[in-house]
């Protein structure tokens, strides 16, 4: 759902957390005892570029992906003592998933306060613009999952797509001042 947080129904927020966060937690808790009994294993969680860089109108979705990011990193440290490797797949936008179109359709349920409407219109226009970066395909994501499944290194993060790589570079390899200037120029629509 693309929505300003103030207009996001709490039921929608809870449903997204149930799927994206509590679903991951429950599956992980169910599988870890089996890995331990087998002397090890490899757990792979899928996050998103939205777990690296927050974007407008996606506060709840981003919050769920940040939660998966933090959980997975912490879990990797815990599970290393049990010979369980934990990996994190971080795709950007994926071609063919209609993510943006579905988000626009779902956002019709949120009533945007009139004072936000100009901001929402500008942000939605930004999302509709074609990206200059190559988006990942579903096959690229599947290949990254397979690569993570056979990766014996201690690498946690596996970025998928040049947009995810660019987000990670801006978030982790630039100063906070540089990052904030970049984010404002990209994500902060002009006020009226």
C-alpha positions in Angstrom: 0.0 0.0 0.0 1.3 3.5 -0.9 0.0 5.7 1.8 1.0 8.4 4.2 1.4 6.9 7.6 -1.3 9.1 9.2 -3.9 7.7 6.7 -2.8 4.1 6.9 -5.4 1.9 8.6 -3.9 0.0 11.6 -5.5 -3.2 10.3 -3.5 -2.9 7.1 -0.3 -2.3 9.2 -1.0 -5.3 11.4 -1.7 -7.5 8.4 1.6 -6.5 6.7 3.5 -7.1 9.9 1.8 -10.5 10.3 3.0 -11.6 6.9 6.4 -9.9 6.5 7.6 -10.1 10.1 5.7 -12.6 12.2 5.5 -15.1 9.3 9.3 -15.0 9.0 9.7 -15.3 12.8 7.3 -18.3 13.0 8.9 -20.2 10.2 12.4 -19.6 11.5 11.4 -20.7 15.0 9.9 -23.9 13.6 12.9 -24.8 11.4 15.8 -24.0 13.8 15.4 -27.1 16.0 15.6 -29.3 12.9 18.8 -27.6 11.7 20.3 -28.0 15.2 19.4 -31.7 15.3 21.0 -32.2 11.9 24.2 -30.5 13.0 23.6 -27.3 10.9 21.8 -25.8 8.0 21.3 -22.6 6.0 18.4 -20.2 6.5 17.6 -17.6 3.8 15.3 -14.7 4.4 14.1 -12.3 1.7 14.0 -8.6 2.5 13.9 -5.7 0.1 15.7 -2.6 -1.0 13.0 -0.9 1.2 14.9 -2.5 4.2 18.0 -0.5 3.2 16.5 2.8 2.2 13.1 4.2 3.4 10.9 5.6 0.7 7.9 7.9 0.9 4.4 6.4 1.1 6.0 3.1 2.2 6.5 3.6 5.9 4.8 0.4 7.0 6.3 -1.8 4.3 9.7 -0.4 5.0 9.3 -0.9 8.7 8.5 -4.6 8.1 11.6 -5.0 5.9 13.8 -3.1 8.4 12.5 -5.6 11.0 13.5 -8.6 8.8 16.9 -7.0 8.2 17.6 -6.5 11.9 16.2 -9.9 12.9 18.2 -11.7 10.3 21.5 -10.0 11.2 21.0 -10.7 14.9 20.0 -14.3 14.1 23.1 -14.9 12.0 25.3 -14.2 15.1 23.2 -16.5 17.3 23.0 -19.3 14.9 26.7 -19.4 13.9 27.4 -21.2 17.2 25.0 -24.0 16.0 26.6 -24.3 12.6 23.6 -22.7 11.0 24.3 -20.1 8.3 21.9 -17.3 7.9 21.6 -15.3 4.6 19.6 -12.3 3.5 18.4 -11.6 0.0 17.9 -7.9 -0.7 16.2 -7.3 -4.1 15.2 -4.0 -5.5 12.1 -3.7 -7.6 11.6 -6.9 -9.6 10.3 -6.8 -13.2 7.0 -8.6 -13.8 5.7 -8.4 -10.2 3.5 -5.4 -10.7 4.5 -4.3 -7.1 3.9 -0.6 -7.8 0.6 -1.1 -9.6 -0.7 -3.3 -6.8 0.5 -0.8 -4.2 -1.4 2.0 -6.0 -4.6 -0.2 -6.1 -4.3 -1.0 -2.4 -3.8 2.6 -1.5 -7.3 3.5 -2.5 -8.5 2.2 0.9 -6.6 4.9 2.7 -8.2 8.4 2.9 -5.4 10.9 2.4 -5.8 14.1 4.4 -6.1 17.0 2.0 -3.0 18.7 3.2 -0.9 15.6 2.1 -2.6 15.3 -1.4 0.0 17.3 -3.3 2.8 15.4 -1.7 1.1 12.1 -2.5 0.5 13.1 -6.1 4.2 14.1 -6.5 5.4 10.9 -4.9 3.2 8.7 -7.0 4.4 10.4 -10.1 8.0 9.7 -9.0 7.1 6.0 -8.7 5.5 5.9 -12.1 8.6 7.2 -13.9 10.8 4.6 -15.6 13.9 3.8 -13.6 17.2 4.5 -15.3 18.6 1.4 -13.4 18.2 -2.2 -14.5 15.6 -3.9 -12.4 16.1 -7.5 -11.3 14.0 -10.3 -12.7 12.3 -13.1 -10.8 15.1 -15.3 -12.2 17.7 -13.0 -10.8 16.1 -13.3 -7.3 15.9 -17.1 -7.6 19.5 -17.3 -8.7 20.5 -15.2 -5.7 18.6 -17.5 -3.4 20.4 -20.5 -4.9 23.8 -18.8 -4.7 23.1 -18.0 -1.0 22.1 -21.6 -0.4 25.4 -22.9 -1.6 27.5 -20.0 -0.2 29.9 -21.3 2.5 31.3 -17.8 3.3 30.0 -15.7 6.2 28.5 -13.1 3.8 25.1 -12.1 5.2 23.7 -9.8 2.5 23.1 -10.7 -1.2 21.9 -7.7 -3.2 19.8 -8.3 -6.3 19.5 -5.6 -9.0 21.4 -2.5 -9.8 18.8 -0.4 -7.9 19.4 -2.4 -4.7 23.1 -2.0 -5.3 22.7 1.8 -5.7 20.6 2.0 -2.5 23.1 0.1 -0.5 26.0 2.2 -1.8 24.2 5.4 -0.9 23.1 4.2 2.5 26.3 2.5 3.6 29.1 4.1 1.7 28.4 7.8 1.8 28.4 10.2 4.7 25.1 10.9 6.5 25.2 14.4 5.0 25.7 13.1 1.4 23.0 10.4 1.9 20.4 12.9 3.3 21.1 15.3 0.4 20.7 12.4 -2.1 17.5 11.1 -0.4 15.9 14.6 -0.2 16.6 15.2 -3.9 15.2 11.8 -4.8 12.3 11.2 -2.4 11.2 14.6 -1.1 8.7 16.1 -3.5 8.6 19.9 -3.7 6.2 21.5 -1.3 3.6 23.8 -2.9 
